[in-house]
Amino acid sequence: MNDNIKIISALAERNRRKRAGLTLKRSKTSSGYEWSCEGQISQDEAQTLMRKSGYDSIVYGFWGYRFTDGKTEWQSSNNSD
């Protein structure tokens, strides 16, 4: 196997694992929702995942963004008031 194929294969595998790690979890708390996903993502990526779940960060808010213990976490309101 030549080096270019090895590099492409390694990149494809890393991307596959990254995609697999973007499982979004949402838990209801007394003050809103706690969101989390495995791995480190940016605030923009977190807001995109939230929006794709039907919760636009402009409407529901977005705060408490942090990366800890191998996962990204943040909070939002549970209503659009």
N, C-alpha and C positions, 0 to 999 in steps of 0.2 A: 504494500500500500504506500503510495507516495505521500509526502508531507502535506500537500494541499488537501488531499482527501481526508487525512487525519484531522487537520484543522477544521475543515467544514463539518466533519462528523462530530467533533467535540463541541462546536458551536450549536449544532442542531440539538444535541443532547442537553446542553445547558439551557437552551430556550425551551425545550420540552419540559424539563424539570421546573423552570420558572413558571411556565403556564400552569402546570399542575399544582403549583404552590399558591396560586391566586384564588383559593377558595374563600369566598367572602362569607363571614358569619355576622349575624345581627341578633343582638339580645336586648330585650326590653328591660329597662331599669326604671326606678321611680322618677328619674329626671329626664328620660328620653330613651335613646338607643345607644348601645355600645357596639361599635363595628370593629371587626378585626379580620386580618388575613395573614397567613404564614408568609414569612419573608419580608424584605424591606421594599416598600414602594414610596413614591413621592406623594406629596399632598395633592398634586394634580391628578395622579393616578387613583388615589383614594376617592377623590371627588367624582371622577369618571365612573368608578365602580358603583358608587352610591347612586349616581344619576341613572346608570343602566339598570339599577334595581328599582327604579321608580321613585327615588327620593333625591330630588335636586337639592344640592347644598345651598343654593340661594334661597330656597323656600324653607328647608328644614334646618338650616344652620350647619356649621362644621366647626368643631373645637376639640381641644385636647389631643391633637395629633401627636403621636409618639411612636418610637420604635424601641421595643424592649423584649428581652427573652426570645429573640428570633421571630417576632411578629410585629406588625404594624397595627396600631389601635387608634381610634378616635371616637368622638361622640357627636350626636345630633339630637334634635328635638324629635318627638314622636308625633307631632302634629304640625300643620302648616300655618298656625296662627301667628 
